[in-house]
Amino acid sequence: MAMHRSLLIKELKKAFPDITGDLNAEEGLLTFEVEVFSRYAQKCIDRVDRLQVEACFEIARRYYVDGNPKMKDAIDVCFVEPLDFKNSKKTKRSWAWDLFPAVLKELHTQFHSQFRT
């Protein structure tokens, strides 16, 4: 059975209760809910919260690998593509790339390589 929206939202609310209100505000729109999840993962990367980053990445990996087509697309476009792994003067992010699952790294690399010249 493919993993679908209601399973993801239930799991996200249990794993990351702090984003429950933001998830609820998206009124059942999967892409916006996954964007909430991605923004949370980015905040965890930026504050170097390794345990939360690992948890985010594992959930995203499972729902990409085992998700229905809409879920796969949402994880790819709304979770993976926006993540920023580049270091800045204030924020070290490259450490999180090492934790990023291979299947998601491939999606991220494919998307971002389109914009390199």
N, C-alpha and C positions, 0 to 999 in steps of 0.2 A: 504494500500500500504506500503510495506516494505521500510524503509529508506536505501538509497544506497550511493555509493561513491560520486557522483557529489553533492548530497545534503549536505553531511558532509563537503566536501572541501569548498563549497560555504559558509557554516555557520562558519567554522573555520576561513576563511579569513576575514569575516565580524567581528567576535567576537575578533579575535586576529591578527590584521593586521601585527604585527611584525614578524609573522612566514610565511607570504605569500611567500616570496622568497624561504624559505626552503621547503615549500610545493611544489612550482612550480619545484624545482630542482629534485624532485622525479619522475617526468615525468609520473604521472598517476598511479604509483604503490601503491595500497592501503596500503599494510603493511608498506611500508616505510613512507608513509604520516602519518599514525597513530603513527608510532614511533616518528616522528617530534612533533606531538601533545603530546605524552607522555613525551618527553624530556622537552617541554615547561611547562607542568603541574608540572614536578619535580622541575624545576627552580622556579616556583611560590611557591611550598611547601617550598623549601629551603630558599626563601626570605620572607616567612610568609606573602604572599599576599592572604589573605583570600578570597577576592572578586573574584580574578581570579581563585583560586583553586575551589571555589564553581561553577563558570561558567564552568570550564573544566570538573568537575565531573558530572555536570548535562547534558552536551552534551554527554559525554561518556555513561552515564546511558541510555539516550534516544535512542542513536544509538545502544546500546547493546540490549535493550528491544525490540525495534521496527525495528531493522535492518534485512536485509536479511542474509542468512547463512554466506556469506563471511564477511559481516560487523561484525556480532557477533564474529566470529573467530578472526578478526583483532583487535577488541576492547579487547577481552580477552587476546590474546597472545602479542600484540604489545603495548597496552596501560596499561592494568591492571597489568600484570605480572612484568614488570620492575620497577614499582613504589616502592620507598623506604620510609617507614614510621618510620624507626628506628632513634632514636636520636643519635647524635655523640657529641663529645666534643664541636664542633663549631656550629653545626646545630641542632635545635629542629624541629623534623618532626612529632612527635606523635600526635600533635594537629590536623593534617589533617585527621588522621584515623577516628576521630569523625565525620567528614564531608563526608566521603566516603559513597556513597549509599550502602545499604545492599546487593543488587544483585551483586555489584562489589566486596564488601568485601568477599562475599562467593567465588567468582572466585579466588581472591588473596590468600585467606586462603587455598583453595584446592590446588592451585599450589605450594605454598611455604611449605605446610605441607609435601609434598613428600620428601623434603630435610632435614627434621629434623630427628635426630636419638635419 
